[in-house]
Each structure stands twice: as C-alpha cells, then as structure tokens.
Amino acid sequence: MSSILVANSKADYAKKIAAVLHSGGLNVSSVCTAGSQVIDFTNRHYQGGVVVCSEKLSDMPALNLPRVVGSNYDFLFILKSQQANVSEFLSCTSLLLPINRVDLISTVNMLLNISDYSSLSIKKKMASGTLDEKQVLETAKNILIERNHFTEPQAHRFIQKKSMDTGKKMFETALIIISQ
C-alpha cells in the first residue's frame, strides 16, 4: 500500500492540504513540518508513495529531499508562481499556487496509480485497437505541461522514466495519466 505524506513548514497549511486530499478519497498517512520527519517516515515505510510538499521545510530546503529519500517516493512540489522556473530543474512534479483542488487530487492519484495501476483495463483498450498510441502520448504530455508545468521534453522524460520504473509501455503510462 502506497503512502501519502504532506510536508509543509506551516502545520495548519499541511493539514489543509491533507484535508483536500482526504475529501478526494485519498488517505494521508502523515503530516510533517520538517525534512527530518519526511526522511524518518520514508525510511520506516519503504514501500513507497507520494510526498506532497512546499519548497521549504522548517529544517531544510525540501528540494533536496528526492535525492535523500530515493526512488520509492514520488514528489509533488507546491511552488509559488514566481518559482515556476524551479520546476524546470526538478525531476519531480509540481503545481503552482494557488492550488486547484482538482489538479492536486488528480496529480496525486496519477503518481500513485502509475505504479499501482492494474493493467487489465488498459490492455482491453489496447486490444480493441481504437486508440492511437501517438495521440495518447501527446495528450498525456499536454496534461503534464498544462497541469504540472513541465516542458515538452520533461513531460516526455517523465512518461519514459515512469514506464521504465514500472515495466509498463509508455502508451500504458500515458493512458494512466489521461485517466486521472
């Protein structure tokens, strides 16, 4: 079972994010204010999941966490609009403030489902032959570009990396992104 962790230097703000995720049917495992808490949690819950966090935590810049935590956890950074260029340098997903509730829930679902998704329904769609693989891939990239502020190469690399990490075809990963 994948974990969802919300980390923000302001506990009230972190709890609000957790409440939004909960209202979307997602179970938040922990709310943290410090990077050390994130590291401790991810070390104890090694099965993986998603960390939703601001760029600064009470004891460290959160942008360093993906290197420390490792590949079991995906990161969704919540950034101020003036920090949009920071997301170009991250190999992680980001959303810009003010956060759109639907985008937040969809992005977390997407990150969780890329690794946990049952491929049965996707294989049925693929077998029907009604889906154009290039069109599906472009649609998924456009979602990542618009919702998560990726550049086109970043969106392509994200889909490619998640496909390699999960052993799925890029087409399957793109379908998961579109379905969220």
Secondary structure, DSSP 8 states (H G I E B T S, - for coil): --EEEEE-SSHHHHHHHHHHHHHTT----EEESSHHHHHHHHHH-TT-EEEEEESB-SSSBGGGHHHHH-TTEEEEEEE-GGGTTHHHH-SSEEEESS--HHHHHHHHHHHHHHHH--SHHHHHHHHHT-S-HHHHHHHHHHHHHHHH---HHHHHHHHHHHHHHHT--HHHHHHHHHH-
